[in-house]
């Protein structure tokens, strides 16, 4: 299709940041169209295998210079591939100053101010509290190790229907049983019930001023081949009175960079200050005998543990190092987590960086895989990621079905490295006590640092020099153009960010509705949580 279409509201992206505004605007009476780059799959399509062509249809591995990021690529976005840990950010996060030396979040945003919006999201998903009986074996082992080391540990709240969950541990591939509460089960069907239209395999390319009187923006897009996302099969354009940009922290800044000449410029903070949420993963190579003798655990007769791949990916978490009284860049959480076997190559087997991720020692370590325990530290990084010039199309250069090359460059500063070192030391203090395990951080040799939580590449704030969005999430100098995905989050959060992204999207909705009404659309805010 090449003719220009028109709608009241165009939403780019269908994850947390896109689905929530789409619902509220459609329920309020606006005509809403959602463009999504990936395919539209549902529970029967989500398979339990790691073959190319299955999970690679919905997961992108995006490699930059110094960092590799995992992101969703389907209707529902990263909510389809996330592990459903749903936590509120600690209060001190909102007061972070970073290396810039001033408050990075808008002055109107505190934990108390965001709590009502957290409440709304938790009601809509909803979020469940796991009991210890529902925590998987690795989570129990981590909790027992924490207790023996004098630390606390708690079950992680998850957006999972625990009664429906089978503990299959295939969350990366969506959820075959519709137990994981992604946007496919709540906001998106509620939006379509109010008339919103979802268009999968539509990749936005540019945003420009509209040519039709009364409309603000014209978004050009490419339709993608369902079997090879590198192949365009059509083009088109839609004009809208309001645009909600929620393509993800890796795509939103690139789309705005490419659109800058058409829009007469964009804020200088677009494409700067990227954060990987301070993610730092370590593997603990656990001694089964020590599990029995030190912790008194026995998963099955004669088997102390060997439970690495069993159960939900995330079970337990220690908050002991989230002390607001301690200095910035020294605070972090430690979370028990499971990653698919495809990441096994990242575990360091030796202390020699050049050979730490392959060789005989790695093969021997790999043979003990059922006795591994992986731990994710979420630290305070320094927003050091910067995007280079945008590629001709898309948000990155797609070289295979799910493998993309980004212009993102990430060089961790001394502040970030200090936080990672503190997290490594704490993981060792807990897990290496009396020889229980040997902790091996993921090697940075093959892929740089790795994050599944991209943030802050188009962030909100009070300072126009260091933030692209105002406190409502509107792009500075561009009325009616809002950003509501992870790129709007100003800093790393020390916890999994999905609930905060969703809460910020909920918070932005009254302002988006107001702006849309000012553009002449009969729309009102006030829809209840989707059911």
C-alpha positions as CSV (number, residue, x, y, z in Angstrom):
1,X,0.0,0.0,0.0
2,X,1.4,3.4,-0.9
3,X,-1.5,5.8,-0.4
4,X,-1.4,7.9,2.7
5,X,-3.9,6.9,5.4
6,X,-5.1,8.9,8.4
7,X,-5.9,8.0,12.0
8,X,-6.3,9.9,15.3
9,X,-3.4,8.1,17.0
10,X,-0.6,6.1,15.7
11,X,1.3,3.9,18.1
12,X,4.7,2.5,17.0
13,X,5.5,-0.7,19.0
14,X,3.2,-3.0,20.9
15,X,5.1,-3.9,24.1
16,X,4.5,-2.4,27.5
17,X,5.1,1.1,26.2
18,X,2.8,0.8,23.2
19,X,0.0,-1.5,24.3
20,X,-0.9,0.6,27.4
21,X,-1.5,4.0,25.6
22,X,-3.2,2.1,22.7
23,X,-5.7,0.7,25.2
24,X,-6.5,4.0,27.0
25,X,-6.8,6.0,23.8
26,X,-9.0,3.4,22.0
27,X,-11.1,3.0,25.1
28,X,-11.5,6.7,25.3
29,X,-12.9,7.0,21.8
30,X,-9.9,7.7,19.6
31,X,-9.1,5.8,16.4
32,X,-5.9,3.9,17.0
33,X,-3.5,2.1,14.7
34,X,-0.5,0.1,16.1
35,X,2.5,-0.6,13.9
36,X,4.6,-3.5,15.0
37,X,7.8,-4.6,13.3
38,X,7.5,-8.3,14.3
39,X,5.0,-11.0,13.6
40,X,1.7,-11.7,15.5
41,X,2.0,-15.0,17.3
42,X,-0.2,-16.6,19.9
43,X,0.2,-19.4,22.4
44,X,0.0,-22.4,19.9
45,X,2.8,-20.8,17.9
46,X,5.2,-20.7,20.9
47,X,7.3,-23.8,20.7
48,X,9.6,-25.6,23.2
49,X,12.8,-25.7,21.2
50,X,15.8,-23.5,20.3
51,X,15.8,-24.2,16.6
52,X,16.4,-21.4,14.2
53,X,13.0,-20.3,12.9
54,X,11.2,-20.9,16.2
55,X,12.3,-18.5,19.0
56,X,14.4,-16.5,16.5
57,X,11.2,-15.3,15.0
58,X,10.4,-13.2,18.1
59,X,13.8,-12.6,19.7
60,X,16.4,-10.2,18.4
61,X,20.1,-10.4,19.4
62,X,21.4,-6.9,18.8
63,X,25.2,-6.6,18.8
64,X,26.7,-3.2,19.3
65,X,30.3,-2.1,20.0
66,X,31.0,-3.3,23.6
67,X,27.5,-4.6,24.3
68,X,24.9,-7.1,23.1
69,X,21.2,-6.6,23.9
70,X,18.4,-9.1,23.8
71,X,15.0,-7.7,22.8
72,X,11.6,-8.9,21.7
73,X,10.4,-8.6,18.1
74,X,6.7,-9.5,17.8
75,X,3.3,-8.2,18.7
76,X,3.5,-7.7,22.5
77,X,7.2,-6.8,22.2
78,X,9.5,-7.7,25.0
79,X,6.5,-8.6,27.2
80,X,6.3,-11.8,25.2
81,X,9.9,-12.9,25.8
82,X,10.6,-11.4,29.3
83,X,10.8,-13.6,32.4
84,X,7.9,-11.8,34.1
85,X,9.7,-10.5,37.2
86,X,7.6,-7.5,38.3
87,X,9.2,-5.3,40.9
88,X,8.9,-1.6,41.8
89,X,12.1,0.4,41.6
90,X,13.7,1.4,45.0
91,X,13.0,4.9,46.1
92,X,16.6,6.0,45.9
93,X,16.7,5.3,42.2
94,X,14.5,8.4,41.5
95,X,17.1,10.6,43.3
96,X,20.1,9.3,41.3
97,X,22.5,12.0,40.0
98,X,24.9,9.9,38.0
99,X,28.2,11.3,36.9
100,X,26.4,14.5,35.6
101,X,26.0,15.6,39.2
102,X,22.3,16.6,39.1
103,X,19.0,14.8,39.6
104,X,18.3,12.7,36.5
105,X,14.6,12.0,37.0
106,X,12.0,14.8,36.6
107,X,11.5,16.5,40.0
108,X,7.8,15.5,39.9
109,X,8.7,11.8,39.7
110,X,9.4,10.0,43.0
111,X,8.6,6.5,44.1
112,X,5.6,7.8,46.0
113,X,4.4,9.6,42.9
114,X,4.7,6.5,40.7
115,X,3.1,4.1,43.2
116,X,-0.5,4.7,42.1
117,X,0.6,3.9,38.5
118,X,2.4,0.8,39.7
119,X,-0.9,-0.2,41.4
120,X,-2.8,0.1,38.1
121,X,-0.4,-2.1,36.2
122,X,-0.3,-4.7,39.0
123,X,-4.1,-4.8,38.8
124,X,-4.2,-5.2,35.1
125,X,-1.5,-7.8,34.6
126,X,-1.9,-9.0,37.5
127,X,1.2,-9.7,39.5
128,X,1.5,-12.8,41.8
129,X,3.5,-13.4,44.9
130,X,5.3,-16.7,44.8
131,X,5.4,-18.8,48.0
132,X,8.6,-20.7,48.8
133,X,6.8,-23.9,47.6
134,X,6.4,-22.2,44.2
135,X,10.0,-21.0,43.8
136,X,12.1,-23.3,41.6
137,X,15.0,-25.3,42.9
138,X,17.7,-22.9,41.8
139,X,15.8,-20.1,43.7
140,X,15.7,-22.3,46.8
141,X,19.4,-23.1,46.6
142,X,20.2,-19.4,46.2
143,X,18.0,-18.6,49.2
144,X,19.7,-21.3,51.3
145,X,23.1,-20.0,50.4
146,X,22.1,-16.4,51.3
147,X,20.8,-17.5,54.6
148,X,24.0,-19.4,55.4
149,X,26.0,-16.3,54.5
150,X,23.9,-14.1,56.7
151,X,22.0,-12.5,53.9
152,X,18.2,-12.2,53.3
153,X,16.5,-13.5,50.2
154,X,12.9,-13.4,49.0
155,X,10.6,-14.9,46.4
156,X,10.3,-12.6,43.3
157,X,6.9,-11.3,42.4
158,X,6.0,-12.4,38.9
159,X,3.4,-11.6,36.3
160,X,2.4,-15.2,36.0
161,X,-0.8,-17.2,36.5
162,X,0.8,-19.6,39.0
163,X,-2.1,-22.0,38.8
164,X,-1.8,-22.3,35.1
165,X,2.0,-22.3,35.0
166,X,3.6,-25.7,34.3
167,X,7.2,-24.7,35.2
168,X,8.3,-25.6,31.7
169,X,11.0,-22.9,31.7
170,X,10.5,-21.8,28.1
171,X,9.6,-18.2,28.8
172,X,12.0,-16.9,26.2
173,X,9.8,-18.5,23.5
174,X,6.6,-16.7,24.7
175,X,4.2,-18.9,26.7
176,X,2.6,-21.9,25.2
177,X,0.1,-22.1,28.1
178,X,-0.8,-18.4,28.3
179,X,0.4,-18.4,31.9
180,X,2.8,-15.5,31.5
181,X,0.9,-12.3,31.6
182,X,2.2,-10.6,28.5
183,X,0.5,-7.7,26.6
184,X,-1.1,-10.4,24.5
185,X,-3.5,-11.3,27.3
186,X,-4.6,-7.9,28.7
187,X,-3.9,-4.5,27.2
188,X,-3.7,-5.5,23.5
189,X,-6.9,-7.5,23.3
190,X,-8.7,-4.8,25.3
191,X,-7.4,-2.2,22.9
192,X,-8.6,-4.2,19.9
193,X,-12.0,-4.7,21.6
194,X,-12.3,-0.9,21.5
195,X,-11.4,-0.8,17.8
196,X,-7.6,-0.4,17.8
197,X,-6.0,-2.0,14.7
198,X,-2.7,-3.9,15.1
199,X,-0.5,-4.2,12.0
200,X,2.3,-6.7,12.4
201,X,5.4,-6.8,10.2
202,X,5.2,-3.0,9.7
203,X,8.4,-1.2,10.5
204,X,8.3,2.6,10.9
205,X,11.1,4.3,9.0
206,X,10.6,8.1,9.4
207,X,8.5,10.7,11.2
208,X,7.8,13.9,9.4
209,X,5.3,16.8,9.6
210,X,1.9,15.8,8.2
211,X,0.7,17.4,4.9
212,X,-3.0,17.1,5.8
213,X,-4.5,20.1,7.7
214,X,-5.3,19.2,11.3
215,X,-2.9,16.3,11.4
216,X,0.5,16.6,13.1
217,X,2.8,13.8,11.9
218,X,3.3,11.6,8.9
219,X,4.9,8.2,9.6
220,X,6.4,6.3,6.7
221,X,6.7,2.5,7.1
222,X,7.9,-0.6,5.3
223,X,6.0,-3.9,5.3
224,X,8.3,-6.8,5.9
225,X,8.4,-10.4,4.6
226,X,7.1,-12.8,7.2
227,X,9.9,-15.3,6.4
228,X,12.8,-12.9,6.1
229,X,12.5,-9.6,7.9
230,X,15.3,-8.2,5.7
231,X,13.0,-8.2,2.7
232,X,10.5,-5.3,2.1
233,X,7.2,-6.3,0.5
234,X,5.5,-2.9,0.6
235,X,5.6,0.7,1.8
236,X,3.1,3.2,3.1
237,X,2.4,6.2,5.2
238,X,0.0,7.1,7.9
239,X,-0.8,10.6,9.2
240,X,-1.9,11.1,12.8
241,X,-2.8,13.8,15.2
242,X,-0.8,12.1,17.9
243,X,2.1,9.7,17.6
244,X,3.2,7.4,20.5
245,X,6.7,6.1,19.9
246,X,7.3,2.8,21.8
247,X,9.6,0.9,19.5
248,X,12.0,0.0,22.3
249,X,15.2,1.6,23.6
250,X,17.2,0.3,20.7
251,X,14.8,1.4,17.9
252,X,13.1,4.6,19.2
253,X,16.3,6.8,19.2
254,X,17.3,5.5,15.8
255,X,13.9,6.3,14.2
256,X,14.2,9.8,15.7
257,X,17.7,10.3,14.5
258,X,16.7,9.4,11.0
259,X,13.7,11.7,11.2
260,X,15.6,14.7,12.6
261,X,16.1,16.5,9.2
262,X,12.4,16.0,8.5
263,X,11.3,17.3,11.9
264,X,13.7,20.3,11.9
265,X,15.9,18.6,14.5
266,X,15.4,16.5,17.7
267,X,16.8,17.1,21.2
268,X,20.5,16.4,21.5
269,X,19.9,13.8,24.2
270,X,18.2,11.5,21.6
271,X,20.5,8.5,21.1
272,X,22.7,9.3,24.1
273,X,22.7,8.1,27.8
274,X,21.8,4.5,26.9
275,X,21.8,2.2,30.0
276,X,21.9,-1.6,30.0
277,X,20.3,-1.4,33.5
278,X,23.7,-2.3,34.9
279,X,23.1,-6.0,34.1
280,X,25.9,-8.3,35.2
281,X,25.5,-12.1,35.0
282,X,27.6,-14.7,36.8
283,X,27.6,-18.5,36.7
284,X,28.1,-20.4,40.0
285,X,29.6,-23.9,39.4
286,X,28.0,-25.6,42.4
287,X,29.6,-28.5,44.3
288,X,26.8,-31.1,44.8
289,X,28.5,-32.5,47.9
290,X,28.6,-29.1,49.6
291,X,24.9,-28.6,48.8
292,X,24.2,-31.7,50.8
293,X,26.7,-31.2,53.6
294,X,26.5,-27.4,54.0
295,X,22.9,-26.7,53.1
296,X,21.2,-30.0,53.9
297,X,19.3,-30.0,50.6
298,X,18.2,-33.0,48.6
299,X,16.1,-32.5,45.5
300,X,15.6,-36.2,44.8
301,X,16.9,-39.3,46.5
302,X,20.7,-39.2,46.3
303,X,20.7,-35.9,44.3
304,X,21.4,-32.8,46.3
305,X,20.6,-30.3,43.5
306,X,21.2,-30.7,39.7
307,X,18.2,-28.5,39.2
308,X,19.6,-25.6,37.1
309,X,17.1,-25.9,34.2
310,X,14.1,-26.8,36.2
311,X,11.2,-24.4,36.9
312,X,10.5,-20.8,36.1
313,X,13.6,-18.8,35.1
314,X,13.4,-16.4,38.1
315,X,12.7,-17.5,41.6
316,X,14.4,-15.6,44.4
317,X,16.3,-12.4,45.0
318,X,18.4,-10.6,47.6
319,X,17.7,-6.9,48.3
320,X,20.4,-6.5,51.0
321,X,22.6,-4.2,48.9
322,X,19.8,-1.8,48.0
323,X,20.6,0.4,51.0
324,X,19.7,4.0,50.2
325,X,22.2,5.2,52.7
326,X,25.2,3.9,50.7
327,X,26.9,5.7,47.9
328,X,25.6,5.7,44.3
329,X,27.2,3.1,42.1
330,X,27.6,0.7,45.0
331,X,23.9,-0.4,45.2
332,X,22.6,-3.5,43.4
333,X,20.3,-6.5,43.7
334,X,21.2,-10.1,43.2
335,X,18.6,-12.3,41.4
336,X,18.6,-16.0,40.7
337,X,17.8,-16.4,37.1
338,X,18.1,-19.0,34.3
339,X,19.2,-18.3,30.7
340,X,18.7,-20.8,27.8
341,X,21.6,-23.1,27.0
342,X,22.6,-21.0,24.0
343,X,24.2,-18.5,26.4
344,X,26.4,-21.2,28.0
345,X,29.4,-20.2,25.9
346,X,29.6,-16.9,27.9
347,X,30.5,-18.5,31.2
348,X,34.2,-18.0,32.0
349,X,36.0,-21.3,32.7
350,X,39.4,-19.8,33.5
351,X,40.9,-16.5,34.7
352,X,42.6,-15.8,31.4
353,X,40.3,-13.4,29.5
354,X,41.5,-14.5,26.0
355,X,40.6,-18.1,26.6
356,X,38.0,-18.0,29.3
357,X,35.0,-19.0,27.2
358,X,36.3,-22.0,25.2
359,X,38.7,-24.9,25.5
360,X,39.0,-28.1,27.6
361,X,38.3,-26.4,30.9
362,X,35.1,-25.0,29.4
363,X,34.1,-28.4,28.2
364,X,34.6,-29.9,31.7
365,X,32.7,-27.1,33.2
366,X,29.9,-27.5,30.7
367,X,29.6,-31.2,31.7
368,X,28.5,-30.0,35.2
369,X,25.8,-27.8,33.6
370,X,22.9,-29.3,35.7
371,X,24.7,-28.1,38.8
372,X,25.1,-24.5,37.7
373,X,23.3,-21.6,39.3
374,X,23.2,-18.2,37.5
375,X,22.9,-14.9,39.2
376,X,21.9,-11.5,37.7
377,X,23.2,-8.4,39.4
378,X,21.3,-5.2,38.4
379,X,23.6,-2.3,39.3
380,X,23.8,1.4,38.9
381,X,25.5,2.0,35.6
382,X,26.6,5.4,34.2
383,X,24.4,5.8,31.1
384,X,27.4,5.6,28.9
385,X,25.9,4.1,25.7
386,X,25.8,6.3,22.6
387,X,24.2,5.6,19.2
388,X,26.1,6.4,16.0
389,X,24.5,7.6,12.7
390,X,21.3,5.6,11.9
391,X,21.4,2.9,9.2
392,X,19.5,3.5,6.0
393,X,16.4,1.6,7.2
394,X,15.3,0.0,10.4
395,X,16.9,0.4,13.8
396,X,19.9,-1.8,13.0
397,X,21.4,-3.8,10.2
398,X,19.8,-7.2,10.2
399,X,22.3,-9.9,9.1
400,X,20.1,-12.9,9.9
401,X,16.7,-13.7,11.1
402,X,17.3,-12.6,14.7
403,X,20.9,-11.2,14.5
404,X,21.3,-7.5,14.1
405,X,24.2,-5.1,14.2
406,X,23.6,-1.8,16.0
407,X,25.5,1.5,15.9
408,X,25.3,1.5,19.7
409,X,28.7,2.0,21.5
410,X,29.1,1.1,25.1
411,X,32.2,1.8,27.1
412,X,31.6,1.2,30.9
413,X,33.1,4.0,33.0
414,X,34.9,3.5,36.3
415,X,31.6,4.1,38.1
416,X,29.9,1.2,36.3
417,X,33.0,-1.1,36.7
418,X,33.0,-0.3,40.4
419,X,29.4,-1.4,40.7
420,X,30.0,-4.6,38.8
421,X,33.1,-5.4,40.9
422,X,31.0,-4.9,44.1
423,X,28.3,-7.2,42.7
424,X,30.9,-9.9,41.8
425,X,32.3,-9.7,45.3
426,X,28.9,-10.1,46.9
427,X,28.0,-13.1,44.7
428,X,31.3,-14.7,45.7
429,X,30.7,-14.0,49.4
430,X,27.4,-15.7,49.3
431,X,28.1,-18.6,46.9
432,X,31.8,-19.4,47.4
433,X,31.5,-19.6,51.2
434,X,33.2,-22.8,52.4
435,X,33.6,-24.0,48.8
436,X,29.8,-24.3,48.0
437,X,30.4,-23.1,44.5
438,X,32.9,-21.3,42.2
439,X,31.5,-18.0,40.7
440,X,32.4,-17.2,37.1
441,X,31.1,-13.9,35.6
442,X,30.1,-14.1,32.0
443,X,33.0,-13.4,29.7
444,X,32.9,-10.1,27.7
445,X,35.2,-11.4,25.0
446,X,32.6,-12.7,22.5
447,X,29.9,-10.2,22.9
448,X,30.9,-7.4,25.2
449,X,28.6,-6.8,28.2
450,X,25.1,-8.3,27.8
451,X,21.8,-6.8,28.7
452,X,18.2,-7.8,28.4
453,X,17.0,-4.5,29.9
454,X,17.8,-1.6,27.5
455,X,16.9,1.8,28.8
456,X,17.4,5.6,28.7
457,X,18.3,6.2,25.1
458,X,15.6,8.9,24.8
459,X,15.1,9.7,28.4
460,X,12.8,12.1,30.3
461,X,14.1,14.7,32.8
462,X,14.1,18.4,33.7
463,X,17.4,19.4,32.0
464,X,16.9,19.9,28.3
465,X,20.6,19.4,27.7
466,X,20.6,15.8,29.1
467,X,17.0,14.7,28.5
468,X,15.0,14.3,25.3
469,X,11.5,14.2,26.9
470,X,9.7,16.5,29.3
471,X,8.2,15.0,32.5
472,X,5.1,14.0,30.6
473,X,7.1,11.9,28.1
474,X,6.6,14.4,25.2
475,X,9.6,15.0,22.9
476,X,10.8,18.5,23.5
477,X,9.8,20.9,20.7
478,X,7.4,18.4,19.1
479,X,3.8,18.6,20.5
480,X,1.9,15.4,20.2
481,X,4.9,13.2,19.8
482,X,5.3,11.0,22.9
483,X,7.8,8.3,23.9
484,X,6.6,5.7,26.3
485,X,9.0,2.7,26.1
486,X,12.2,1.8,28.0
487,X,14.1,4.6,26.3
488,X,12.1,7.1,28.4
489,X,13.4,5.7,31.7
490,X,16.2,8.0,32.9
491,X,18.5,5.6,34.7
492,X,19.2,2.0,35.5
493,X,16.8,0.7,38.2
494,X,18.6,-1.9,40.2
495,X,15.6,-4.3,39.5
496,X,13.9,-5.7,36.4
497,X,12.5,-2.7,34.6
498,X,9.3,-4.0,33.0
499,X,6.9,-2.9,35.8
500,X,8.4,0.6,35.8
501,X,8.2,1.0,32.0
502,X,4.5,0.0,32.3
503,X,3.9,2.3,35.2
504,X,5.5,5.3,33.4
505,X,3.3,4.4,30.3
506,X,0.2,4.4,32.5
507,X,1.3,7.8,34.0
508,X,1.8,9.3,30.5
509,X,-1.7,8.4,29.3
510,X,-3.7,11.3,30.8
511,X,-1.3,13.8,29.1
512,X,-1.4,11.9,25.8
513,X,-5.2,11.9,25.9
514,X,-5.2,15.6,26.7
515,X,-2.9,16.4,23.8
516,X,-5.0,14.3,21.5
517,X,-8.1,16.1,22.5
518,X,-6.4,19.5,21.9
519,X,-5.8,18.3,18.4
520,X,-9.5,18.0,17.8
521,X,-10.2,14.3,18.7
522,X,-13.2,13.5,20.8
523,X,-11.4,11.3,23.4
524,X,-11.4,11.2,27.2
525,X,-9.3,9.5,29.8
526,X,-10.7,7.2,32.5
527,X,-10.9,3.6,31.3
528,X,-10.7,0.9,34.0
529,X,-8.0,-1.7,34.1
530,X,-8.4,-4.1,31.2
531,X,-9.9,-7.5,32.0
